[in-house]
């Protein structure tokens, strides 16, 4: 007996509502159970299964009419790719247009229609290409996708990719960022309103529906100068991704990177003393490297006070056809060391990382068919974590200890009483306090801040005048699934007063160390929060007298 063909969906909304009613009645325990009910309902009605965003929209429409049906656990299950907002912000990544890169690095691919080092089949690059690198449309498109899949988008971490940001003309950079702010300002308002200049767009964003709470830009260490620091702050930048790659000067020379490790040290110090968060891009498996030398390099990054970044992204070197390294590989001049060697290197460094560091990535988003040689396992992080778990090891990095991630496998951690920790270390001529609320065993982080007490800065004129002689609050972050600005959720670590308590502790430490003022490198979208704590805008920072 042949099965009956599925009818085309005549009313997708009605089907989605029917499926949601069935889900609410069955009370599924897991996401898999939920979608099993949806499949059964669709099959019974001989219709195609509704998309996740259609189910979520149907749920919201139903509880608007019948609030008694609300079930937060069901709503959380319906949010697609929930991990995208587990860190407490919604990440929006955009790319700049193709432009001449000052570097001659042998490992960077060169596609005519893409920025240097990017491939057109990488996810973020594909989106940028679709929108012809228009910043406004890239942001609107990404916000729409996040919203359709159930993610709150009122707190935005904007990340601008595209190679050496500082190599672009200043007028292009300023206009690019203005249009990103305009897109966030317009999204909820559902109207297009072009601001006359960047400062106007930033002021609008302070009260917009989608606020940019952090702006990340990527550049080379040798492009970080005192004038560039001022320009970065004018744009609202709070974090810099530095293309460090390695601190081995011989490898940097052989790869024609164009700078040495001293440029990294200078850039790191300048950025830290201006309050920026510092994120290193590091590349194991470069020509001349071995598992042993890469592990020494990675360990040295955290043992030397000249470096000690707040975050790292690990991008194992891959051979791509449009890079000069491909010719090296074809001729036998370069062979990446084994995948097993890479795995052991990553396991060794992840188990030793300091509590203050976050490993954002362990691989680039390069599709495996584009990789000729080198690691092509796109799930490398999961492979590393699985092997570490088998060996009874755990990563100490911030990302692996975010409360939202830990709670996915251990919900009881949410009931742990947060304990205040203070990790103190020297970095770039100053003292850093990594203040954090964590469970007593330090398995999960609820919230943290980074306080810098600058030492004797050799040349105060390298710093913006408003922060000279001030203690620096470089970051304040509460983890857990993103909760809207005026919202509250007992299942999230956000909006429980952790941030205010950390600020009180940081201010007290600054006073005890003799500082009269605190400067916060605030994102534009969180200036209002710091005003509530007594801070006032001076230049591009939020400043408070500590008397």
Buried (B, 14 or more C-beta within 10 A) or exposed (E): EEEEEEEEBEEBEBBBBBBBBBBBEBEBEEBEEBBBBBEBBBEEBEBBBBBBBBBBBBBBBBBEEEEEBBBEEBBBBBBBEBEBBBBBBBBBBBBBBBBEBBBEBBBBBBBEEBBBBBBBBBEBBBBBBEBEBBBBBBBBBBBEBBBBBBBBBBBBBBBBBBBBBBBBEEEEBBBBBBBBBBBBBBBBEEEEEEBEEBEBBBBBBBEBBBBBBBBBBBBBBBBBBEEBBBBBBBBBBBBBBBBBBBBBEEBBEBBEBBBBBEBBBBBBBBBBBBBBBBBBBBBBBBBBBEBEBBBBBBEBBBEEBBBBBBBBBBBBBBBBBBBBBBEBBEEEEBEBBEBEBBBBBBBBBBBBBBBBBBBBBBBBBBBEEBBBBBBBBBEBBEBBBEBBEEEEBBBBBBBBBBBBBBBEEEEEBBEBEBEEBEEEEEBBBBBBBBBBBBBEEEBBBBBBBBBBBBEEBEEEEBBBEBBBEBBBBBBBBBBBBBBBBEEEBEBBBBBBEBBBBBBEBBBEBBBEEEBEBBBBBBBBBBBEBBBEBBBEBBBBBBBBEBE
